[in-house]
């Protein structure tokens, strides 16, 4: 995953604890992260004009860069050696109403509108208060400008800066770029060969960008292995379009042949992971994955499960299987948990 996705997923997972950690560690605003206190703490019937302007500038600046996340409800303080850092919490008084106001405003704040902006509500457990994380991915089409001051912005350090004319001219003239990322098709787990759990996952490349992707590649590196009684292997079902192979028993690398090109909104599956798991588990497993293509920023991902989780999942799964109580839902859930995708 990209840095922006890492930040957004951490906030969604840890919720208010993530915000507390930012304040405790005096987290600085950075290229992908911005803190904003609402001008009226979200108490107004309509979105305050200052909040509208800040959101518009962020959609333009993050959208014209590599994306970013705004955390609403956190005030920044200026530190001489760190810049703007998370200083204190100022929760939004009615967080559900506030996120509704944000979502109602988004389409009218920029030209063109950014259709992939997301808002995530973080409740505090106190009345209607809370925080909002606004996720703004990179826009892969035309540059975005604000409506309120007709300006194009880019993220530079911890600030949104106007784009110089020469840079802007190049952005309008740039060739449409691909945006390649990886998904996983995960089959249901099953018990085979006298007590081994079999799990299979396909690596699915998807091109979300407006450009055609070529010279696609995937690198998979086994960082840790569960034990001698377990097996892990990769299957390459389409060697007519891909070339590459294993090295040192831990690294798989594939690159597409020149005849393979991936149009926008299409996908291809170059690799299948096969796992047979059986105790003793001396360690968890971790597979680090990178994928990309020519003229696209490489994307990172991982599949992993700790030793303790592997042991617990194995015992529960095999017990249900022996008792004849293993449902299709159990099989799918176990596979997702083993691969760390639940």
TACORKA-V584394 format. One record per run of one state. SS is the DSSP state (alpha for helix, beta for strand, coil for the rest). FROM is the first residue (numbers start at 1). TO is the last residue. If there is no record, write none. Layout:
ss-><SS	SS>
from-><FROM	FROM>
to-><TO	TO>
//
This chain:
ss-><coil	alpha	coil	alpha	coil	beta	coil	beta	coil	beta	coil	alpha	coil	beta	coil	beta	coil	beta	coil	beta	coil	alpha	coil	beta	coil	beta	coil	beta	coil	beta	coil	beta	coil	beta	coil	alpha	coil	beta	coil	beta	coil	beta	coil	beta	coil	beta	coil	beta	coil	beta	coil	beta	coil	beta	coil	beta	coil	beta	coil	beta	coil	alpha	coil	alpha	coil>
from-><1	3	15	16	25	28	29	30	31	33	37	49	64	68	73	74	80	83	90	92	93	95	107	110	112	118	124	130	137	145	147	152	157	159	163	165	174	180	187	190	193	196	208	213	215	217	225	231	236	242	248	251	257	261	263	266	278	285	293	299	306	307	323	328	339>
to-><2	14	15	24	27	28	29	30	32	36	48	63	67	72	73	79	82	89	91	92	94	106	109	111	117	123	129	136	144	146	151	156	158	162	164	173	179	186	189	192	195	207	212	214	216	224	230	235	241	247	250	256	260	262	265	277	284	292	298	305	306	322	327	338	342>
//
